[in-house]
Amino acid sequence: MFMQVSAVIAAGGHGKRMNSSVSKQFLTIKGHPILYYTLNKFEKMDVISSIVLVTGVDDMDYTRNEIIRKYGFKKVKLVEGGKERQDSVYNGLRELSPQTDIVVIHDGVRPFVPIKLIEKSITAAIKYKAVGVAVPVKDTIKIVGDGNTIKSTPDRKTLWSIQTPQTFKYDLILAAYEKAISEGFYGTDDTVLVERMGLSVKIIEGAYENIKITTPEDIIFAEAFVALGFGDFRR
């Protein structure tokens, strides 16, 4: 049976933690903007029929001219974002075709996501309806209370660091977003909106190179990853 799979790419961030006047998705790594690497992977995937790219109102013209047109992306539809990431993703979800079966939600500043991981998340979403990508934490985590004193130490084996893509049956995640917005709830990722509906989310193991570029230190890692070929759309 033919499945229509679309992607929503959230790229509405700014450069505050990057100490930059340029929105972080437009910073260049080895000659290309971060957002180029991300979009290129989804653009080249046959399974992805359409891409909704959500960005801030002030970045719309730049994105259209310097990203979409410059690099010849054919699948990408540009949509204006909202105040928070959740608002932006919701705007993107509403722009998808009603015939969409599966939607992949991904951060625009995670350019090194492996193609096989995206494909794996889609396959899992067909079976489980809601899928998150995560990696086991490497460090011991402490729960810290008042006065910066340790309250407890959770078992590291139960702790995973969530990433994107997060992949869902389209009607399910749209309903989760509508419920959250109607109730004034804002979550820190997409899976939590499904969780609060009382539904299970399947976790599949992600990739440690699938970093979110947020701080100046991340640029150093990003340049190394590009040099190693992780920005290539075939990886």
C-alpha positions in Angstrom: 0.0 0.0 0.0 1.3 3.4 -0.9 2.1 5.6 2.1 2.4 9.4 1.7 5.2 10.6 3.9 6.0 14.3 4.5 8.4 16.2 6.6 8.1 19.3 8.8 11.4 21.0 9.4 11.5 23.5 12.2 14.0 26.3 11.5 12.7 29.2 13.4 15.6 29.6 15.9 17.8 32.6 16.4 21.5 33.1 17.3 21.2 34.1 20.9 23.2 31.1 22.4 25.4 31.2 19.4 26.3 34.9 20.2 25.5 35.7 16.5 23.3 38.3 14.8 22.6 35.7 12.1 20.0 33.0 12.8 21.9 29.8 13.6 20.4 27.8 10.7 22.1 30.1 8.3 25.6 29.9 9.7 27.9 28.3 7.3 29.9 25.0 7.7 32.5 24.4 5.1 30.8 26.8 2.7 27.2 25.8 3.0 24.5 26.9 5.5 23.6 24.4 8.2 20.0 24.4 6.9 21.3 23.4 3.4 22.7 20.1 4.8 19.5 19.3 6.6 17.1 20.0 3.7 19.4 18.2 1.2 19.0 14.9 3.0 15.2 15.1 3.0 15.1 16.4 -0.5 17.0 13.5 -1.9 15.0 10.8 -0.1 12.5 9.2 -2.5 10.2 8.2 0.4 9.6 11.9 1.3 7.0 13.4 -1.0 6.9 16.9 0.5 8.8 19.1 2.9 7.3 22.0 4.9 10.0 24.3 6.2 8.9 26.6 9.0 11.0 29.7 9.8 10.6 33.1 11.5 8.8 35.9 9.7 12.0 38.0 9.6 13.8 35.1 7.8 11.2 34.3 5.2 12.7 36.3 2.3 16.3 35.2 3.0 15.2 31.5 3.3 13.3 31.7 0.1 16.1 33.3 -1.9 19.3 32.1 -0.3 18.3 28.6 0.6 15.3 27.3 -1.4 16.0 29.0 -4.7 19.8 29.1 -4.5 20.1 25.3 -4.0 17.1 24.4 -6.1 15.0 22.5 -3.5 11.9 21.3 -5.3 10.0 19.7 -2.5 10.2 22.5 0.0 7.2 24.7 0.9 8.0 27.7 3.1 5.7 28.5 6.0 5.8 31.3 8.6 6.4 30.1 12.1 4.9 31.2 15.4 6.1 32.5 18.7 7.3 29.2 20.1 8.6 26.0 18.4 5.3 24.3 19.1 3.4 27.0 17.4 5.7 26.8 14.4 5.4 23.0 14.0 1.6 23.3 14.3 1.6 25.8 11.5 3.7 23.3 9.5 1.4 20.4 10.2 -1.7 22.3 9.1 0.0 23.0 5.7 0.4 19.3 4.9 -2.0 17.5 2.6 -4.9 15.7 4.3 -3.7 12.6 2.4 -0.5 12.5 4.5 -0.1 9.2 6.3 3.2 9.7 8.1 5.0 13.0 9.1 8.6 13.3 10.1 9.3 16.3 12.4 12.9 17.4 12.5 15.1 20.2 13.7 16.6 22.3 11.0 19.9 22.6 12.9 20.4 18.8 13.1 22.1 18.4 9.8 23.9 15.1 10.4 20.9 12.9 10.9 21.7 9.6 9.1 19.3 8.8 6.2 18.9 5.2 7.5 17.7 6.6 10.8 15.0 8.7 9.1 13.9 5.6 7.2 14.0 3.5 10.3 11.8 6.0 12.1 9.3 6.0 9.3 9.1 2.2 9.3 8.6 2.2 13.1 5.9 4.9 12.9 3.9 2.8 10.5 3.9 0.0 13.1 3.8 2.0 16.4 2.1 5.3 15.3 4.4 7.5 17.4 8.2 7.2 17.4 11.0 9.1 19.1 14.7 8.9 18.3 17.1 9.0 21.3 20.5 7.9 22.5 21.5 6.5 25.9 23.1 9.1 28.1 26.8 8.7 28.7 27.1 10.6 31.9 25.6 10.0 35.3 22.7 12.3 35.9 21.9 14.0 39.2 18.5 15.4 40.3 19.4 18.6 42.1 17.2 20.5 44.5 17.3 23.8 46.5 20.7 25.0 47.3 22.2 23.0 44.5 22.3 19.8 46.6 21.8 16.4 45.1 18.3 14.9 45.8 18.7 11.6 43.9 20.7 9.7 41.2 18.4 8.0 38.7 19.6 4.7 37.1 21.5 5.7 34.0 20.2 2.7 32.2 16.8 4.2 32.1 17.9 7.6 30.8 17.9 8.5 27.1 18.6 11.9 25.4 15.8 12.7 22.9 16.7 13.8 19.4 14.8 14.4 16.2 13.4 13.1 13.9 10.2 12.3 15.7 7.8 10.5 13.5 4.1 10.0 13.7 0.9 9.0 12.0 -0.3 12.3 10.8 -3.8 12.3 12.2 -2.4 11.3 15.6 0.2 14.1 16.0 -2.2 16.7 14.6 -4.8 15.7 17.2 -2.1 15.8 19.9 -1.1 19.3 18.9 -4.7 20.5 18.7 -5.4 19.2 22.2 -2.2 20.8 23.6 -2.9 24.2 22.1 -6.6 24.2 23.2 -5.4 23.5 26.7 -2.6 26.0 26.7 0.0 23.3 27.2 3.5 23.8 25.8 5.9 20.8 25.7 9.6 20.7 25.0 9.3 18.2 22.2 6.7 16.5 20.0 6.5 13.2 21.8 5.3 14.7 25.1 2.2 15.9 23.4 1.3 12.3 22.5 2.3 11.0 25.9 -0.1 13.4 27.6 -2.9 11.8 25.5 -2.2 8.6 27.4 -0.6 6.9 24.4 2.7 5.1 24.1 5.7 6.4 22.2 8.2 3.9 20.8 11.9 4.9 21.2 14.5 3.8 18.6 18.2 4.3 19.1 19.5 7.4 17.4 23.0 8.5 16.5 25.5 10.5 18.6 26.6 12.4 15.5 23.0 13.7 15.2 23.8 16.8 17.2 21.7 19.9 17.5 23.9 22.9 16.6 23.2 25.4 19.4 26.4 26.9 20.8 29.7 28.1 19.4 31.4 24.9 20.5 29.0 22.9 18.3 30.3 24.6 15.2 33.7 23.0 15.9 32.1 19.6 16.0 30.0 20.3 12.9 33.1 21.3 10.8 34.7 18.0 11.8 31.6 16.0 11.0 31.3 17.6 7.5 35.0 16.9 6.9 34.3 13.2 7.8 31.4 13.1 5.3 28.4 13.1 7.8 26.8 16.0 5.8 26.6 13.9 2.7 22.9 13.2 1.8 23.8 9.5 1.2 24.7 9.0 4.9 
